[in-house]
Amino acid sequence: MVATREKFSSQASPELLEEMREIARREGRHFQAVLEDAMSGYVESKRQERVRPEMMAHFYASLEKNRRLGELLGKS
């Protein structure tokens, strides 16, 4: 099965692009394959950040509210 590809245009710092090209050369791969791996890794890391910011705010508020209780329980 042949994977379809879509062309796109973007910009990046010359230093970052050179590092990506060097990785591709070192691994004997095409630049686009290395770029696609990097993009896939970024997307996957974002998929795992599913906690909504307002939920984290409640969590941290609860930690602060119950800080003293946590300290007392930690001594047991």
PDB file of N, H, CA, C and O in Angstrom:
ATOM      1  N   MET A   1       0.843  -1.174   0.000  1.00  0.00           N
ATOM      2  CA  MET A   1       0.000   0.000   0.000  1.00  0.00           C
ATOM      3  C   MET A   1       0.896   1.248   0.000  1.00  0.00           C
ATOM      4  O   MET A   1       1.801   1.369   0.825  1.00  0.00           O
ATOM      5  N   VAL A   2       0.643   2.140  -0.901  1.00  0.00           N
ATOM      6  H   VAL A   2      -0.093   2.041  -1.571  1.00  0.00           H
ATOM      7  CA  VAL A   2       1.433   3.355  -1.020  1.00  0.00           C
ATOM      8  C   VAL A   2       0.766   4.460  -0.208  1.00  0.00           C
ATOM      9  O   VAL A   2      -0.414   4.758  -0.388  1.00  0.00           O
ATOM     10  N   ALA A   3       1.534   5.053   0.677  1.00  0.00           N
ATOM     11  H   ALA A   3       2.493   4.810   0.824  1.00  0.00           H
ATOM     12  CA  ALA A   3       1.001   6.144   1.491  1.00  0.00           C
ATOM     13  C   ALA A   3       0.950   7.407   0.641  1.00  0.00           C
ATOM     14  O   ALA A   3       1.899   7.719  -0.079  1.00  0.00           O
ATOM     15  N   THR A   4      -0.159   8.130   0.727  1.00  0.00           N
ATOM     16  H   THR A   4      -0.930   7.877   1.312  1.00  0.00           H
ATOM     17  CA  THR A   4      -0.264   9.385  -0.006  1.00  0.00           C
ATOM     18  C   THR A   4       0.425  10.479   0.788  1.00  0.00           C
ATOM     19  O   THR A   4       0.483  10.433   2.017  1.00  0.00           O
ATOM     20  N   ARG A   5       0.938  11.444   0.081  1.00  0.00           N
ATOM     21  H   ARG A   5       0.891  11.481  -0.917  1.00  0.00           H
ATOM     22  CA  ARG A   5       1.621  12.564   0.698  1.00  0.00           C
ATOM     23  C   ARG A   5       1.020  13.848   0.179  1.00  0.00           C
ATOM     24  O   ARG A   5       0.526  13.899  -0.947  1.00  0.00           O
ATOM     25  N   GLU A   6       1.059  14.887   0.996  1.00  0.00           N
ATOM     26  H   GLU A   6       1.460  14.846   1.911  1.00  0.00           H
ATOM     27  CA  GLU A   6       0.563  16.198   0.608  1.00  0.00           C
ATOM     28  C   GLU A   6       1.682  17.208   0.796  1.00  0.00           C
ATOM     29  O   GLU A   6       2.289  17.295   1.864  1.00  0.00           O
ATOM     30  N   LYS A   7       1.945  17.966  -0.252  1.00  0.00           N
ATOM     31  H   LYS A   7       1.452  17.895  -1.119  1.00  0.00           H
ATOM     32  CA  LYS A   7       2.981  18.990  -0.163  1.00  0.00           C
ATOM     33  C   LYS A   7       2.485  20.153   0.669  1.00  0.00           C
ATOM     34  O   LYS A   7       1.300  20.485   0.651  1.00  0.00           O
ATOM     35  N   PHE A   8       3.407  20.772   1.402  1.00  0.00           N
ATOM     36  H   PHE A   8       4.369  20.502   1.417  1.00  0.00           H
ATOM     37  CA  PHE A   8       3.096  21.974   2.160  1.00  0.00           C
ATOM     38  C   PHE A   8       4.347  22.817   2.223  1.00  0.00           C
ATOM     39  O   PHE A   8       5.452  22.343   1.959  1.00  0.00           O
ATOM     40  N   SER A   9       4.161  24.053   2.570  1.00  0.00           N
ATOM     41  H   SER A   9       3.263  24.439   2.784  1.00  0.00           H
ATOM     42  CA  SER A   9       5.291  24.962   2.662  1.00  0.00           C
ATOM     43  C   SER A   9       5.293  25.591   4.050  1.00  0.00           C
ATOM     44  O   SER A   9       4.244  25.958   4.581  1.00  0.00           O
ATOM     45  N   SER A  10       6.475  25.707   4.624  1.00  0.00           N
ATOM     46  H   SER A  10       7.327  25.409   4.193  1.00  0.00           H
ATOM     47  CA  SER A  10       6.606  26.319   5.937  1.00  0.00           C
ATOM     48  C   SER A  10       8.011  26.888   6.058  1.00  0.00           C
ATOM     49  O   SER A  10       8.790  26.853   5.105  1.00  0.00           O
ATOM     50  N   GLN A  11       8.322  27.402   7.216  1.00  0.00           N
ATOM     51  H   GLN A  11       7.689  27.430   7.989  1.00  0.00           H
ATOM     52  CA  GLN A  11       9.643  27.955   7.461  1.00  0.00           C
ATOM     53  C   GLN A  11      10.141  27.471   8.814  1.00  0.00           C
ATOM     54  O   GLN A  11       9.357  27.181   9.717  1.00  0.00           O
ATOM     55  N   ALA A  12      11.459  27.390   8.933  1.00  0.00           N
ATOM     56  H   ALA A  12      12.096  27.625   8.198  1.00  0.00           H
ATOM     57  CA  ALA A  12      12.088  27.020  10.193  1.00  0.00           C
ATOM     58  C   ALA A  12      13.454  27.688  10.237  1.00  0.00           C
ATOM     59  O   ALA A  12      13.952  28.179   9.224  1.00  0.00           O
ATOM     60  N   SER A  13      14.042  27.700  11.404  1.00  0.00           N
ATOM     61  H   SER A  13      13.637  27.301  12.227  1.00  0.00           H
ATOM     62  CA  SER A  13      15.369  28.318  11.527  1.00  0.00           C
ATOM     63  C   SER A  13      16.382  27.496  10.732  1.00  0.00           C
ATOM     64  O   SER A  13      16.276  26.272  10.662  1.00  0.00           O
ATOM     65  N   PRO A  14      17.345  28.162  10.145  1.00  0.00           N
ATOM     66  CA  PRO A  14      18.379  27.440   9.383  1.00  0.00           C
ATOM     67  C   PRO A  14      19.112  26.401  10.231  1.00  0.00           C
ATOM     68  O   PRO A  14      19.473  25.335   9.735  1.00  0.00           O
ATOM     69  N   GLU A  15      19.331  26.713  11.507  1.00  0.00           N
ATOM     70  H   GLU A  15      19.037  27.579  11.911  1.00  0.00           H
ATOM     71  CA  GLU A  15      20.041  25.779  12.388  1.00  0.00           C
ATOM     72  C   GLU A  15      19.234  24.496  12.593  1.00  0.00           C
ATOM     73  O   GLU A  15      19.780  23.394  12.545  1.00  0.00           O
ATOM     74  N   LEU A  16      17.939  24.654  12.821  1.00  0.00           N
ATOM     75  H   LEU A  16      17.495  25.549  12.860  1.00  0.00           H
ATOM     76  CA  LEU A  16      17.079  23.483  13.022  1.00  0.00           C
ATOM     77  C   LEU A  16      17.014  22.644  11.761  1.00  0.00           C
ATOM     78  O   LEU A  16      17.102  21.417  11.820  1.00  0.00           O
ATOM     79  N   LEU A  17      16.860  23.302  10.624  1.00  0.00           N
ATOM     80  H   LEU A  17      16.788  24.298  10.576  1.00  0.00           H
ATOM     81  CA  LEU A  17      16.819  22.567   9.359  1.00  0.00           C
ATOM     82  C   LEU A  17      18.123  21.818   9.112  1.00  0.00           C
ATOM     83  O   LEU A  17      18.106  20.675   8.656  1.00  0.00           O
ATOM     84  N   GLU A  18      19.234  22.446   9.406  1.00  0.00           N
ATOM     85  H   GLU A  18      19.248  23.374   9.776  1.00  0.00           H
ATOM     86  CA  GLU A  18      20.522  21.775   9.206  1.00  0.00           C
ATOM     87  C   GLU A  18      20.653  20.563  10.117  1.00  0.00           C
ATOM     88  O   GLU A  18      21.169  19.528   9.696  1.00  0.00           O
ATOM     89  N   GLU A  19      20.194  20.676  11.355  1.00  0.00           N
ATOM     90  H   GLU A  19      19.775  21.517  11.697  1.00  0.00           H
ATOM     91  CA  GLU A  19      20.235  19.520  12.259  1.00  0.00           C
ATOM     92  C   GLU A  19      19.372  18.383  11.734  1.00  0.00           C
ATOM     93  O   GLU A  19      19.762  17.217  11.802  1.00  0.00           O
ATOM     94  N   MET A  20      18.197  18.724  11.207  1.00  0.00           N
ATOM     95  H   MET A  20      17.880  19.670  11.152  1.00  0.00           H
ATOM     96  CA  MET A  20      17.315  17.696  10.640  1.00  0.00           C
ATOM     97  C   MET A  20      17.966  17.043   9.421  1.00  0.00           C
ATOM     98  O   MET A  20      17.902  15.824   9.260  1.00  0.00           O
ATOM     99  N   ARG A  21      18.592  17.851   8.565  1.00  0.00           N
ATOM    100  H   ARG A  21      18.643  18.841   8.695  1.00  0.00           H
ATOM    101  CA  ARG A  21      19.276  17.298   7.389  1.00  0.00           C
ATOM    102  C   ARG A  21      20.434  16.398   7.803  1.00  0.00           C
ATOM    103  O   ARG A  21      20.667  15.357   7.189  1.00  0.00           O
ATOM    104  N   GLU A  22      21.155  16.797   8.838  1.00  0.00           N
ATOM    105  H   GLU A  22      20.965  17.643   9.337  1.00  0.00           H
ATOM    106  CA  GLU A  22      22.276  15.992   9.321  1.00  0.00           C
ATOM    107  C   GLU A  22      21.785  14.653   9.864  1.00  0.00           C
ATOM    108  O   GLU A  22      22.412  13.620   9.625  1.00  0.00           O
ATOM    109  N   ILE A  23      20.686  14.664  10.580  1.00  0.00           N
ATOM    110  H   ILE A  23      20.177  15.503  10.774  1.00  0.00           H
ATOM    111  CA  ILE A  23      20.097  13.413  11.082  1.00  0.00           C
ATOM    112  C   ILE A  23      19.739  12.514   9.910  1.00  0.00           C
ATOM    113  O   ILE A  23      20.034  11.318   9.925  1.00  0.00           O
ATOM    114  N   ALA A  24      19.103  13.087   8.893  1.00  0.00           N
ATOM    115  H   ALA A  24      18.864  14.058   8.881  1.00  0.00           H
ATOM    116  CA  ALA A  24      18.728  12.308   7.714  1.00  0.00           C
ATOM    117  C   ALA A  24      19.964  11.717   7.039  1.00  0.00           C
ATOM    118  O   ALA A  24      19.969  10.539   6.682  1.00  0.00           O
ATOM    119  N   ARG A  25      21.011  12.524   6.861  1.00  0.00           N
ATOM    120  H   ARG A  25      21.007  13.481   7.150  1.00  0.00           H
ATOM    121  CA  ARG A  25      22.258  12.029   6.231  1.00  0.00           C
ATOM    122  C   ARG A  25      22.875  10.903   7.062  1.00  0.00           C
ATOM    123  O   ARG A  25      23.256   9.858   6.535  1.00  0.00           O
ATOM    124  N   ARG A  26      22.964  11.140   8.365  1.00  0.00           N
ATOM    125  H   ARG A  26      22.654  11.989   8.794  1.00  0.00           H
ATOM    126  CA  ARG A  26      23.590  10.163   9.262  1.00  0.00           C
ATOM    127  C   ARG A  26      22.846   8.831   9.255  1.00  0.00           C
ATOM    128  O   ARG A  26      23.458   7.765   9.330  1.00  0.00           O
ATOM    129  N   GLU A  27      21.517   8.905   9.165  1.00  0.00           N
ATOM    130  H   GLU A  27      21.020   9.770   9.104  1.00  0.00           H
ATOM    131  CA  GLU A  27      20.707   7.684   9.189  1.00  0.00           C
ATOM    132  C   GLU A  27      20.443   7.122   7.795  1.00  0.00           C
ATOM    133  O   GLU A  27      19.797   6.084   7.654  1.00  0.00           O
ATOM    134  N   GLY A  28      20.946   7.812   6.761  1.00  0.00           N
ATOM    135  H   GLY A  28      21.472   8.655   6.877  1.00  0.00           H
ATOM    136  CA  GLY A  28      20.736   7.334   5.397  1.00  0.00           C
ATOM    137  C   GLY A  28      19.272   7.372   4.983  1.00  0.00           C
ATOM    138  O   GLY A  28      18.792   6.491   4.269  1.00  0.00           O
ATOM    139  N   ARG A  29      18.575   8.396   5.437  1.00  0.00           N
ATOM    140  H   ARG A  29      18.964   9.111   6.017  1.00  0.00           H
ATOM    141  CA  ARG A  29      17.140   8.510   5.158  1.00  0.00           C
ATOM    142  C   ARG A  29      16.871   9.800   4.409  1.00  0.00           C
ATOM    143  O   ARG A  29      17.710  10.698   4.354  1.00  0.00           O
ATOM    144  N   HIS A  30      15.684   9.870   3.836  1.00  0.00           N
ATOM    145  H   HIS A  30      15.002   9.140   3.881  1.00  0.00           H
ATOM    146  CA  HIS A  30      15.251  11.098   3.185  1.00  0.00           C
ATOM    147  C   HIS A  30      14.850  12.111   4.250  1.00  0.00           C
ATOM    148  O   HIS A  30      14.327  11.751   5.306  1.00  0.00           O
ATOM    149  N   PHE A  31      15.105  13.388   3.953  1.00  0.00           N
ATOM    150  H   PHE A  31      15.529  13.680   3.096  1.00  0.00           H
ATOM    151  CA  PHE A  31      14.737  14.465   4.871  1.00  0.00           C
ATOM    152  C   PHE A  31      13.255  14.412   5.211  1.00  0.00           C
ATOM    153  O   PHE A  31      12.879  14.588   6.370  1.00  0.00           O
ATOM    154  N   GLN A  32      12.403  14.170   4.205  1.00  0.00           N
ATOM    155  H   GLN A  32      12.709  14.028   3.264  1.00  0.00           H
ATOM    156  CA  GLN A  32      10.960  14.161   4.455  1.00  0.00           C
ATOM    157  C   GLN A  32      10.555  13.056   5.423  1.00  0.00           C
ATOM    158  O   GLN A  32       9.593  13.221   6.174  1.00  0.00           O
ATOM    159  N   ALA A  33      11.270  11.929   5.420  1.00  0.00           N
ATOM    160  H   ALA A  33      12.051  11.795   4.810  1.00  0.00           H
ATOM    161  CA  ALA A  33      10.948  10.843   6.349  1.00  0.00           C
ATOM    162  C   ALA A  33      11.291  11.250   7.779  1.00  0.00           C
ATOM    163  O   ALA A  33      10.538  10.961   8.709  1.00  0.00           O
ATOM    164  N   VAL A  34      12.435  11.925   7.952  1.00  0.00           N
ATOM    165  H   VAL A  34      13.047  12.160   7.197  1.00  0.00           H
ATOM    166  CA  VAL A  34      12.829  12.395   9.283  1.00  0.00           C
ATOM    167  C   VAL A  34      11.858  13.463   9.767  1.00  0.00           C
ATOM    168  O   VAL A  34      11.462  13.464  10.932  1.00  0.00           O
ATOM    169  N   LEU A  35      11.477  14.370   8.876  1.00  0.00           N
ATOM    170  H   LEU A  35      11.799  14.369   7.929  1.00  0.00           H
ATOM    171  CA  LEU A  35      10.517  15.411   9.233  1.00  0.00           C
ATOM    172  C   LEU A  35       9.174  14.803   9.625  1.00  0.00           C
ATOM    173  O   LEU A  35       8.557  15.232  10.600  1.00  0.00           O
ATOM    174  N   GLU A  36       8.725  13.812   8.873  1.00  0.00           N
ATOM    175  H   GLU A  36       9.227  13.463   8.081  1.00  0.00           H
ATOM    176  CA  GLU A  36       7.448  13.168   9.200  1.00  0.00           C
ATOM    177  C   GLU A  36       7.515  12.461  10.551  1.00  0.00           C
ATOM    178  O   GLU A  36       6.553  12.506  11.319  1.00  0.00           O
ATOM    179  N   ASP A  37       8.642  11.809  10.851  1.00  0.00           N
ATOM    180  H   ASP A  37       9.423  11.773  10.228  1.00  0.00           H
ATOM    181  CA  ASP A  37       8.813  11.182  12.173  1.00  0.00           C
ATOM    182  C   ASP A  37       8.737  12.223  13.283  1.00  0.00           C
ATOM    183  O   ASP A  37       8.095  12.004  14.310  1.00  0.00           O
ATOM    184  N   ALA A  38       9.400  13.360  13.064  1.00  0.00           N
ATOM    185  H   ALA A  38       9.922  13.538  12.230  1.00  0.00           H
ATOM    186  CA  ALA A  38       9.396  14.425  14.073  1.00  0.00           C
ATOM    187  C   ALA A  38       7.976  14.965  14.268  1.00  0.00           C
ATOM    188  O   ALA A  38       7.543  15.192  15.397  1.00  0.00           O
ATOM    189  N   MET A  39       7.267  15.165  13.177  1.00  0.00           N
ATOM    190  H   MET A  39       7.618  14.981  12.259  1.00  0.00           H
ATOM    191  CA  MET A  39       5.897  15.675  13.281  1.00  0.00           C
ATOM    192  C   MET A  39       4.993  14.663  13.973  1.00  0.00           C
ATOM    193  O   MET A  39       4.155  15.039  14.792  1.00  0.00           O
ATOM    194  N   SER A  40       5.156  13.387  13.653  1.00  0.00           N
ATOM    195  H   SER A  40       5.837  13.082  12.988  1.00  0.00           H
ATOM    196  CA  SER A  40       4.345  12.342  14.285  1.00  0.00           C
ATOM    197  C   SER A  40       4.601  12.291  15.792  1.00  0.00           C
ATOM    198  O   SER A  40       3.667  12.151  16.581  1.00  0.00           O
ATOM    199  N   GLY A  41       5.866  12.405  16.182  1.00  0.00           N
ATOM    200  H   GLY A  41       6.625  12.519  15.541  1.00  0.00           H
ATOM    201  CA  GLY A  41       6.197  12.408  17.603  1.00  0.00           C
ATOM    202  C   GLY A  41       5.588  13.588  18.330  1.00  0.00           C
ATOM    203  O   GLY A  41       5.115  13.456  19.460  1.00  0.00           O
ATOM    204  N   TYR A  42       5.599  14.748  17.678  1.00  0.00           N
ATOM    205  H   TYR A  42       5.982  14.856  16.761  1.00  0.00           H
ATOM    206  CA  TYR A  42       5.009  15.943  18.285  1.00  0.00           C
ATOM    207  C   TYR A  42       3.502  15.774  18.464  1.00  0.00           C
ATOM    208  O   TYR A  42       2.955  16.079  19.524  1.00  0.00           O
ATOM    209  N   VAL A  43       2.842  15.288  17.420  1.00  0.00           N
ATOM    210  H   VAL A  43       3.286  15.041  16.559  1.00  0.00           H
ATOM    211  CA  VAL A  43       1.385  15.082  17.493  1.00  0.00           C
ATOM    212  C   VAL A  43       1.047  14.074  18.584  1.00  0.00           C
ATOM    213  O   VAL A  43       0.104  14.281  19.347  1.00  0.00           O
ATOM    214  N   GLU A  44       1.800  12.995  18.663  1.00  0.00           N
ATOM    215  H   GLU A  44       2.566  12.827  18.042  1.00  0.00           H
ATOM    216  CA  GLU A  44       1.537  11.977  19.690  1.00  0.00           C
ATOM    217  C   GLU A  44       1.717  12.547  21.091  1.00  0.00           C
ATOM    218  O   GLU A  44       0.937  12.234  21.990  1.00  0.00           O
ATOM    219  N   SER A  45       2.740  13.383  21.287  1.00  0.00           N
ATOM    220  H   SER A  45       3.374  13.638  20.557  1.00  0.00           H
ATOM    221  CA  SER A  45       2.937  13.972  22.614  1.00  0.00           C
ATOM    222  C   SER A  45       1.777  14.895  22.970  1.00  0.00           C
ATOM    223  O   SER A  45       1.407  14.985  24.140  1.00  0.00           O
ATOM    224  N   LYS A  46       1.207  15.569  22.007  1.00  0.00           N
ATOM    225  H   LYS A  46       1.508  15.496  21.056  1.00  0.00           H
ATOM    226  CA  LYS A  46       0.065  16.453  22.266  1.00  0.00           C
ATOM    227  C   LYS A  46      -1.201  15.662  22.547  1.00  0.00           C
ATOM    228  O   LYS A  46      -2.054  16.105  23.316  1.00  0.00           O
ATOM    229  N   ARG A  47      -1.330  14.490  21.925  1.00  0.00           N
ATOM    230  H   ARG A  47      -0.638  14.131  21.300  1.00  0.00           H
ATOM    231  CA  ARG A  47      -2.500  13.643  22.195  1.00  0.00           C
ATOM    232  C   ARG A  47      -2.537  13.224  23.659  1.00  0.00           C
ATOM    233  O   ARG A  47      -3.610  13.037  24.232  1.00  0.00           O
ATOM    234  N   GLN A  48      -1.371  13.079  24.252  1.00  0.00           N
ATOM    235  H   GLN A  48      -0.500  13.231  23.787  1.00  0.00           H
ATOM    236  CA  GLN A  48      -1.299  12.628  25.636  1.00  0.00           C
ATOM    237  C   GLN A  48      -1.547  13.754  26.620  1.00  0.00           C
ATOM    238  O   GLN A  48      -1.695  13.496  27.814  1.00  0.00           O
ATOM    239  N   GLU A  49      -1.598  14.991  26.160  1.00  0.00           N
ATOM    240  H   GLU A  49      -1.478  15.201  25.190  1.00  0.00           H
ATOM    241  CA  GLU A  49      -1.867  16.145  27.022  1.00  0.00           C
ATOM    242  C   GLU A  49      -3.358  16.448  27.019  1.00  0.00           C
ATOM    243  O   GLU A  49      -3.776  17.541  26.638  1.00  0.00           O
ATOM    244  N   ARG A  50      -4.136  15.502  27.433  1.00  0.00           N
ATOM    245  H   ARG A  50      -3.797  14.614  27.742  1.00  0.00           H
ATOM    246  CA  ARG A  50      -5.589  15.633  27.339  1.00  0.00           C
ATOM    247  C   ARG A  50      -6.236  16.314  28.547  1.00  0.00           C
ATOM    248  O   ARG A  50      -7.442  16.557  28.535  1.00  0.00           O
ATOM    249  N   VAL A  51      -5.476  16.618  29.566  1.00  0.00           N
ATOM    250  H   VAL A  51      -4.496  16.420  29.576  1.00  0.00           H
ATOM    251  CA  VAL A  51      -6.044  17.243  30.756  1.00  0.00           C
ATOM    252  C   VAL A  51      -6.319  18.718  30.448  1.00  0.00           C
ATOM    253  O   VAL A  51      -5.422  19.468  30.061  1.00  0.00           O
ATOM    254  N   ARG A  52      -7.568  19.109  30.627  1.00  0.00           N
ATOM    255  H   ARG A  52      -8.297  18.500  30.941  1.00  0.00           H
ATOM    256  CA  ARG A  52      -7.940  20.497  30.350  1.00  0.00           C
ATOM    257  C   ARG A  52      -7.296  21.422  31.382  1.00  0.00           C
ATOM    258  O   ARG A  52      -7.175  21.062  32.553  1.00  0.00           O
ATOM    259  N   PRO A  53      -6.886  22.608  30.949  1.00  0.00           N
ATOM    260  CA  PRO A  53      -6.230  23.553  31.863  1.00  0.00           C
ATOM    261  C   PRO A  53      -7.065  23.876  33.100  1.00  0.00           C
ATOM    262  O   PRO A  53      -6.516  24.006  34.194  1.00  0.00           O
ATOM    263  N   GLU A  54      -8.370  24.006  32.946  1.00  0.00           N
ATOM    264  H   GLU A  54      -8.816  23.900  32.057  1.00  0.00           H
ATOM    265  CA  GLU A  54      -9.203  24.322  34.114  1.00  0.00           C
ATOM    266  C   GLU A  54      -9.215  23.178  35.124  1.00  0.00           C
ATOM    267  O   GLU A  54      -9.362  23.413  36.323  1.00  0.00           O
ATOM    268  N   MET A  55      -9.060  21.932  34.645  1.00  0.00           N
ATOM    269  H   MET A  55      -8.941  21.741  33.670  1.00  0.00           H
ATOM    270  CA  MET A  55      -8.986  20.799  35.571  1.00  0.00           C
ATOM    271  C   MET A  55      -7.671  20.831  36.349  1.00  0.00           C
ATOM    272  O   MET A  55      -7.648  20.541  37.545  1.00  0.00           O
ATOM    273  N   MET A  56      -6.589  21.180  35.676  1.00  0.00           N
ATOM    274  H   MET A  56      -6.609  21.416  34.705  1.00  0.00           H
ATOM    275  CA  MET A  56      -5.306  21.288  36.373  1.00  0.00           C
ATOM    276  C   MET A  56      -5.345  22.420  37.401  1.00  0.00           C
ATOM    277  O   MET A  56      -4.748  22.304  38.472  1.00  0.00           O
ATOM    278  N   ALA A  57      -6.043  23.509  37.084  1.00  0.00           N
ATOM    279  H   ALA A  57      -6.528  23.603  36.215  1.00  0.00           H
ATOM    280  CA  ALA A  57      -6.172  24.616  38.036  1.00  0.00           C
ATOM    281  C   ALA A  57      -6.894  24.136  39.292  1.00  0.00           C
ATOM    282  O   ALA A  57      -6.493  24.482  40.403  1.00  0.00           O
ATOM    283  N   HIS A  58      -7.956  23.342  39.130  1.00  0.00           N
ATOM    284  H   HIS A  58      -8.282  23.060  38.228  1.00  0.00           H
ATOM    285  CA  HIS A  58      -8.673  22.793  40.288  1.00  0.00           C
ATOM    286  C   HIS A  58      -7.775  21.854  41.085  1.00  0.00           C
ATOM    287  O   HIS A  58      -7.786  21.864  42.316  1.00  0.00           O
ATOM    288  N   PHE A  59      -6.998  21.043  40.369  1.00  0.00           N
ATOM    289  H   PHE A  59      -6.989  21.035  39.369  1.00  0.00           H
ATOM    290  CA  PHE A  59      -6.093  20.107  41.026  1.00  0.00           C
ATOM    291  C   PHE A  59      -5.073  20.845  41.889  1.00  0.00           C
ATOM    292  O   PHE A  59      -4.868  20.495  43.051  1.00  0.00           O
ATOM    293  N   TYR A  60      -4.436  21.868  41.317  1.00  0.00           N
ATOM    294  H   TYR A  60      -4.604  22.152  40.373  1.00  0.00           H
ATOM    295  CA  TYR A  60      -3.438  22.621  42.077  1.00  0.00           C
ATOM    296  C   TYR A  60      -4.058  23.387  43.242  1.00  0.00           C
ATOM    297  O   TYR A  60      -3.443  23.519  44.300  1.00  0.00           O
ATOM    298  N   ALA A  61      -5.273  23.890  43.048  1.00  0.00           N
ATOM    299  H   ALA A  61      -5.773  23.782  42.189  1.00  0.00           H
ATOM    300  CA  ALA A  61      -5.963  24.576  44.145  1.00  0.00           C
ATOM    301  C   ALA A  61      -6.245  23.599  45.280  1.00  0.00           C
ATOM    302  O   ALA A  61      -6.117  23.947  46.454  1.00  0.00           O
ATOM    303  N   SER A  62      -6.630  22.373  44.924  1.00  0.00           N
ATOM    304  H   SER A  62      -6.734  22.090  43.970  1.00  0.00           H
ATOM    305  CA  SER A  62      -6.897  21.347  45.931  1.00  0.00           C
ATOM    306  C   SER A  62      -5.615  20.972  46.683  1.00  0.00           C
ATOM    307  O   SER A  62      -5.625  20.783  47.899  1.00  0.00           O
ATOM    308  N   LEU A  63      -4.514  20.870  45.931  1.00  0.00           N
ATOM    309  H   LEU A  63      -4.507  21.023  44.943  1.00  0.00           H
ATOM    310  CA  LEU A  63      -3.239  20.572  46.594  1.00  0.00           C
ATOM    311  C   LEU A  63      -2.897  21.637  47.617  1.00  0.00           C
ATOM    312  O   LEU A  63      -2.501  21.324  48.740  1.00  0.00           O
ATOM    313  N   GLU A  64      -3.047  22.886  47.235  1.00  0.00           N
ATOM    314  H   GLU A  64      -3.368  23.141  46.323  1.00  0.00           H
ATOM    315  CA  GLU A  64      -2.726  23.979  48.150  1.00  0.00           C
ATOM    316  C   GLU A  64      -3.671  23.985  49.352  1.00  0.00           C
ATOM    317  O   GLU A  64      -3.243  24.174  50.490  1.00  0.00           O
ATOM    318  N   LYS A  65      -4.947  23.778  49.084  1.00  0.00           N
ATOM    319  H   LYS A  65      -5.295  23.624  48.159  1.00  0.00           H
ATOM    320  CA  LYS A  65      -5.940  23.782  50.162  1.00  0.00           C
ATOM    321  C   LYS A  65      -5.645  22.672  51.184  1.00  0.00           C
ATOM    322  O   LYS A  65      -5.835  22.860  52.386  1.00  0.00           O
ATOM    323  N   ASN A  66      -5.181  21.523  50.696  1.00  0.00           N
ATOM    324  H   ASN A  66      -5.026  21.370  49.720  1.00  0.00           H
ATOM    325  CA  ASN A  66      -4.972  20.367  51.567  1.00  0.00           C
ATOM    326  C   ASN A  66      -3.494  20.109  51.871  1.00  0.00           C
ATOM    327  O   ASN A  66      -3.122  19.011  52.286  1.00  0.00           O
ATOM    328  N   ARG A  67      -2.657  21.126  51.662  1.00  0.00           N
ATOM    329  H   ARG A  67      -2.959  22.018  51.325  1.00  0.00           H
ATOM    330  CA  ARG A  67      -1.219  20.978  51.877  1.00  0.00           C
ATOM    331  C   ARG A  67      -0.905  20.518  53.305  1.00  0.00           C
ATOM    332  O   ARG A  67      -0.112  19.597  53.498  1.00  0.00           O
ATOM    333  N   ARG A  68      -1.511  21.142  54.284  1.00  0.00           N
ATOM    334  H   ARG A  68      -2.156  21.890  54.127  1.00  0.00           H
ATOM    335  CA  ARG A  68      -1.237  20.817  55.679  1.00  0.00           C
ATOM    336  C   ARG A  68      -1.662  19.376  55.990  1.00  0.00           C
ATOM    337  O   ARG A  68      -0.956  18.661  56.702  1.00  0.00           O
ATOM    338  N   LEU A  69      -2.806  18.953  55.461  1.00  0.00           N
ATOM    339  H   LEU A  69      -3.379  19.533  54.882  1.00  0.00           H
ATOM    340  CA  LEU A  69      -3.253  17.572  55.668  1.00  0.00           C
ATOM    341  C   LEU A  69      -2.226  16.598  55.075  1.00  0.00           C
ATOM    342  O   LEU A  69      -1.903  15.579  55.686  1.00  0.00           O
ATOM    343  N   GLY A  70      -1.727  16.917  53.900  1.00  0.00           N
ATOM    344  H   GLY A  70      -1.990  17.744  53.404  1.00  0.00           H
ATOM    345  CA  GLY A  70      -0.713  16.062  53.260  1.00  0.00           C
ATOM    346  C   GLY A  70       0.542  15.958  54.107  1.00  0.00           C
ATOM    347  O   GLY A  70       1.131  14.885  54.229  1.00  0.00           O
ATOM    348  N   GLU A  71       0.946  17.072  54.689  1.00  0.00           N
ATOM    349  H   GLU A  71       0.467  17.944  54.590  1.00  0.00           H
ATOM    350  CA  GLU A  71       2.130  17.061  55.547  1.00  0.00           C
ATOM    351  C   GLU A  71       1.908  16.170  56.761  1.00  0.00           C
ATOM    352  O   GLU A  71       2.785  15.391  57.136  1.00  0.00           O
ATOM    353  N   LEU A  72       0.732  16.286  57.375  1.00  0.00           N
ATOM    354  H   LEU A  72       0.020  16.919  57.071  1.00  0.00           H
ATOM    355  CA  LEU A  72       0.431  15.468  58.549  1.00  0.00           C
ATOM    356  C   LEU A  72       0.356  14.003  58.203  1.00  0.00           C
ATOM    357  O   LEU A  72       0.851  13.163  58.955  1.00  0.00           O
ATOM    358  N   LEU A  73      -0.251  13.680  57.082  1.00  0.00           N
ATOM    359  H   LEU A  73      -0.653  14.362  56.471  1.00  0.00           H
ATOM    360  CA  LEU A  73      -0.341  12.280  56.667  1.00  0.00           C
ATOM    361  C   LEU A  73       1.043  11.726  56.306  1.00  0.00           C
ATOM    362  O   LEU A  73       1.319  10.543  56.508  1.00  0.00           O
ATOM    363  N   GLY A  74       1.885  12.573  55.782  1.00  0.00           N
ATOM    364  H   GLY A  74       1.660  13.534  55.618  1.00  0.00           H
ATOM    365  CA  GLY A  74       3.243  12.151  55.411  1.00  0.00           C
ATOM    366  C   GLY A  74       4.097  11.795  56.604  1.00  0.00           C
ATOM    367  O   GLY A  74       5.050  11.027  56.477  1.00  0.00           O
ATOM    368  N   LYS A  75       3.773  12.336  57.756  1.00  0.00           N
ATOM    369  H   LYS A  75       2.998  12.960  57.860  1.00  0.00           H
ATOM    370  CA  LYS A  75       4.544  12.045  58.975  1.00  0.00           C
ATOM    371  C   LYS A  75       4.158  10.693  59.578  1.00  0.00           C
ATOM    372  O   LYS A  75       4.907  10.139  60.382  1.00  0.00           O
ATOM    373  N   SER A  76       3.005  10.163  59.197  1.00  0.00           N
ATOM    374  H   SER A  76       2.397  10.613  58.543  1.00  0.00           H
ATOM    375  CA  SER A  76       2.535   8.898  59.787  1.00  0.00           C
ATOM    376  C   SER A  76       3.319   7.714  59.304  1.00  0.00           C
ATOM    377  O   SER A  76       3.044   6.584  59.708  1.00  0.00           O
TER     378      SER A  76
END
